[in-house]
Amino acid sequence: MEERFSGPVLQRRQEGDARRPTMGEIGLNHFAPYLMNRLMARWNANLAEELREYDISTAKMRALAVLSVSSSVTINELSVFAVTEQSTLSRTLDSLEDQGYIRRQPRAEDMRIRDVSITEEGRVAFEKIWPTMYDLFLQMFDGVDEAEYRAFLSTLHKVLVNIRKHEI
């Protein structure tokens, strides 16, 4: 797609100024949400294709990834961190528990809250898929140096703070 807009994309509205650039003026390749959707859709499709050989879905991988770096999380926290709707996550956790990859336990101080943790079998399963995930990650950032990557992460964290609905 050709570049169409030479003005600033992030035009903050001034008092009395109702003009906004149009999508046509900005163009899809200069509209960050569009590019982020394309990136993540491609990442998810590539990852899903690679995970088939391990018989692990993207939702299972996300849950195992979060649990591999957390000692224990609630189902609500896991839903946010794994970027998975609770209904999908509930079915995913049922399957992961059946496979022996996770454990769900009620909290002693509040039996309504269930903590989810990874088992040793789950850790082994995640360690098998991690090299594939990391290789796809490296492919995605081919040609990006460490400083650019750090700046990119910094920008993503700022954007996440601006749009998040959860404190986590």
C-alpha positions in Angstrom: 0.0 0.0 0.0 1.3 3.4 -0.9 1.9 6.1 1.7 -0.9 8.7 1.6 -0.5 10.9 4.5 2.4 13.1 5.3 1.0 14.9 8.3 1.2 13.8 11.9 -1.0 10.7 12.7 -1.2 11.4 16.4 -3.0 14.7 16.1 -4.2 15.7 19.6 -7.4 17.7 19.4 -7.0 21.3 20.3 -10.0 23.3 21.7 -12.3 24.1 18.9 -10.5 21.9 16.4 -12.7 19.1 15.2 -10.6 18.0 12.3 -9.2 14.5 12.4 -7.3 12.8 9.6 -9.4 10.1 7.8 -8.5 6.5 7.6 -7.9 7.0 3.9 -5.5 9.9 4.6 -3.6 7.9 7.2 -3.6 4.6 5.3 -3.7 1.2 6.9 0.1 0.8 7.0 0.4 3.9 9.2 -2.5 3.0 11.6 -0.9 1.0 14.4 -3.9 -1.0 15.5 -4.2 -2.4 12.0 -0.6 -3.4 11.9 -0.8 -4.9 15.4 -3.8 -7.0 14.4 -1.9 -8.2 11.3 1.2 -9.1 13.3 -0.7 -11.0 16.0 -2.9 -12.8 13.5 0.1 -14.0 11.6 2.0 -14.9 14.8 -1.0 -16.9 16.1 -1.5 -18.7 12.7 2.2 -19.6 12.5 2.3 -20.7 16.1 -0.9 -22.8 15.8 0.5 -24.5 12.7 3.7 -25.4 14.6 1.9 -26.4 17.8 -0.2 -29.0 16.0 2.7 -31.5 16.0 2.6 -31.3 19.9 -1.2 -31.5 20.0 -1.4 -28.3 21.9 -3.7 -25.4 21.0 -2.8 -21.8 21.2 -5.0 -21.3 24.2 -3.3 -24.2 26.0 0.1 -22.8 25.0 -0.8 -19.3 26.4 -2.0 -20.8 29.7 1.1 -23.0 30.0 3.4 -20.0 29.1 1.9 -17.8 31.9 2.0 -20.7 34.4 5.6 -21.5 33.5 6.6 -18.1 35.0 4.1 -17.8 37.8 3.9 -20.0 40.9 0.1 -19.7 41.0 -2.6 -17.5 39.5 -6.3 -17.2 39.8 -8.5 -18.1 36.9 -9.4 -14.4 36.4 -5.7 -13.4 36.4 -4.9 -16.2 34.0 -7.6 -15.1 31.7 -6.1 -11.6 31.5 -2.5 -12.8 31.2 -3.3 -15.5 28.6 -5.5 -13.1 26.6 -8.3 -15.7 26.6 -12.0 -15.3 27.3 -13.0 -17.0 30.5 -15.4 -19.5 28.8 -12.6 -20.6 26.5 -10.1 -20.7 29.3 -12.4 -22.8 31.5 -12.6 -25.5 28.8 -8.9 -25.2 28.2 -8.1 -25.7 31.9 -10.4 -28.7 32.0 -8.3 -30.3 29.1 -5.0 -29.3 30.7 -6.0 -30.8 34.0 -7.1 -34.0 32.2 -3.7 -34.1 30.6 -2.0 -33.7 34.0 -0.5 -30.3 33.0 -2.1 -28.1 35.6 -3.7 -28.3 39.0 -6.6 -26.2 40.3 -7.0 -25.8 44.0 -9.4 -23.7 46.1 -7.8 -21.1 48.3 -8.0 -21.9 52.0 -9.1 -18.4 52.9 -11.8 -18.2 50.2 -13.1 -21.5 48.7 -14.7 -19.6 45.8 -11.3 -18.6 44.4 -9.3 -21.3 42.6 -5.6 -21.0 42.1 -4.1 -22.6 39.0 -0.5 -23.9 38.9 1.5 -25.9 36.5 2.6 -29.5 37.2 5.9 -31.0 36.4 4.3 -32.7 33.4 3.0 -29.3 32.3 6.4 -27.8 32.7 8.0 -30.6 30.6 5.3 -30.1 27.9 5.9 -26.3 27.8 9.7 -26.9 27.6 9.1 -29.0 24.5 7.2 -26.2 22.7 9.4 -23.3 23.9 12.1 -23.7 21.3 9.5 -23.5 18.5 8.0 -20.4 20.1 11.3 -18.7 20.6 12.4 -19.5 17.0 9.2 -17.9 15.6 9.8 -14.9 17.9 13.3 -14.5 16.5 12.0 -14.8 13.0 9.4 -12.1 13.7 12.2 -9.7 14.9 14.7 -10.6 12.3 16.7 -7.4 11.4 15.6 -5.6 14.6 18.5 -4.9 17.0 18.3 -5.1 20.8 18.0 -1.3 21.2 15.1 -1.2 18.7 13.5 -4.1 20.5 13.8 -2.4 23.9 12.3 0.8 22.5 9.5 -1.2 21.0 8.7 -2.8 24.3 8.8 0.5 26.1 6.2 1.9 23.6 4.0 -1.2 23.9 4.0 -0.9 27.7 2.9 2.8 27.5 0.1 1.9 25.1 -1.0 -1.0 27.3 -1.3 1.3 30.3 -3.4 3.7 28.2 -5.9 1.0 27.2 -5.9 -1.6 29.9 -9.0 -2.4 31.9 -7.2 -4.5 34.5 -4.3 -3.5 36.9 -2.4 -6.5 35.7 
